[in-house]
Amino acid sequence: MLNCMSAREPARHALYARLEDVLGPEHADTLMTHLPQHQSDQVATKSDIAMIRSELADFKAEVRVDIQEVRADIKELSGVVRDQQKFYVGTVVGSMTALTAIFSLVVGMLR
């Protein structure tokens, strides 16, 4: 006998038993192997798959837009950081130059 019974499908076993009586075990096995062993609400149709593909394509497009926006923001921030770095380097160099000049004057006055 074909193993066609699961805990959820006693009706499937009853069908197999009846088919075995009417068609014989070999034909019953053949027919039962061609019947789906899952419930109809678990079957994905071509339209389900098409819908999922469409949703996935939309999601990919949204992600691409988000990535482009993030890249633009990073590029903008890089420019801001570069400008601030130039300002701070200039300020530090200027301050150090001024302090060196003042220190040199003080040392010169003390001699």
C-alpha positions in Angstrom: 0.0 0.0 0.0 1.3 3.5 -0.9 2.1 5.6 2.1 -0.4 8.3 1.5 -1.8 8.9 5.0 -0.7 11.7 7.2 -2.1 12.9 10.5 -4.0 15.6 8.7 -5.5 13.6 5.9 -7.6 10.6 7.0 -9.9 11.2 4.0 -6.9 10.6 1.8 -6.4 7.2 3.3 -10.1 6.4 2.8 -9.9 7.5 -0.8 -6.9 5.2 -1.3 -8.7 2.3 0.3 -11.7 2.8 -2.0 -9.5 3.2 -5.1 -7.6 0.0 -4.1 -11.0 -1.9 -4.0 -12.1 -0.5 -7.4 -8.9 -0.2 -9.4 -6.5 -2.5 -7.6 -3.4 -1.6 -5.6 -1.2 -0.8 -8.6 -3.6 1.6 -10.2 -4.5 3.1 -6.9 -0.9 3.8 -6.2 -0.4 5.4 -9.6 -3.4 7.6 -9.1 -2.6 8.7 -5.6 1.0 9.6 -6.6 -0.5 12.1 -9.0 -2.8 13.8 -6.5 -1.3 16.7 -4.6 -0.5 15.9 -1.0 -0.9 19.4 0.3 -3.9 21.5 1.0 -5.2 23.8 -1.7 -4.6 26.9 0.4 -0.9 26.1 0.4 -0.5 26.1 -3.4 1.1 29.1 -5.1 -0.3 29.9 -8.5 1.4 31.5 -11.4 -0.5 34.7 -10.6 0.8 34.5 -7.0 4.4 34.2 -8.3 3.8 37.0 -10.7 2.5 39.3 -8.0 5.5 38.4 -5.7 7.9 39.2 -8.6 6.2 42.5 -9.2 6.4 43.4 -5.5 10.0 42.3 -5.4 10.7 44.5 -8.5 9.0 47.5 -6.8 11.0 46.8 -3.6 14.3 46.6 -5.6 13.5 49.9 -7.3 12.8 51.6 -3.9 16.0 50.2 -2.5 17.9 51.5 -5.5 16.4 55.0 -5.0 17.3 54.8 -1.3 20.8 53.8 -2.0 21.2 56.6 -4.5 19.9 59.1 -1.9 22.3 57.7 0.7 25.2 58.0 -1.8 24.3 61.6 -2.5 24.1 62.4 1.2 27.5 60.8 1.8 29.0 62.8 -1.1 27.5 66.0 0.3 28.8 65.2 3.8 32.2 64.3 2.4 32.4 67.8 0.9 31.3 69.4 4.2 33.9 67.4 6.1 36.6 68.3 3.6 35.8 72.0 3.9 35.8 71.9 7.7 39.1 70.0 7.7 40.7 72.7 5.5 39.3 75.4 7.8 40.6 73.7 11.0 44.0 72.9 9.5 44.3 76.5 8.4 43.2 77.7 11.8 45.7 75.4 13.6 48.6 76.4 11.3 47.8 80.1 11.7 47.5 79.8 15.5 50.8 77.9 15.7 52.5 80.5 13.5 51.1 83.3 15.7 52.2 81.5 18.9 55.7 80.8 17.5 56.0 84.5 16.6 54.9 85.6 20.1 57.2 83.1 21.7 60.1 84.3 19.6 59.3 88.0 20.6 59.2 87.1 24.3 62.4 85.1 24.1 64.1 88.0 22.2 62.9 90.5 24.8 64.3 88.4 27.6 67.8 88.2 26.2 
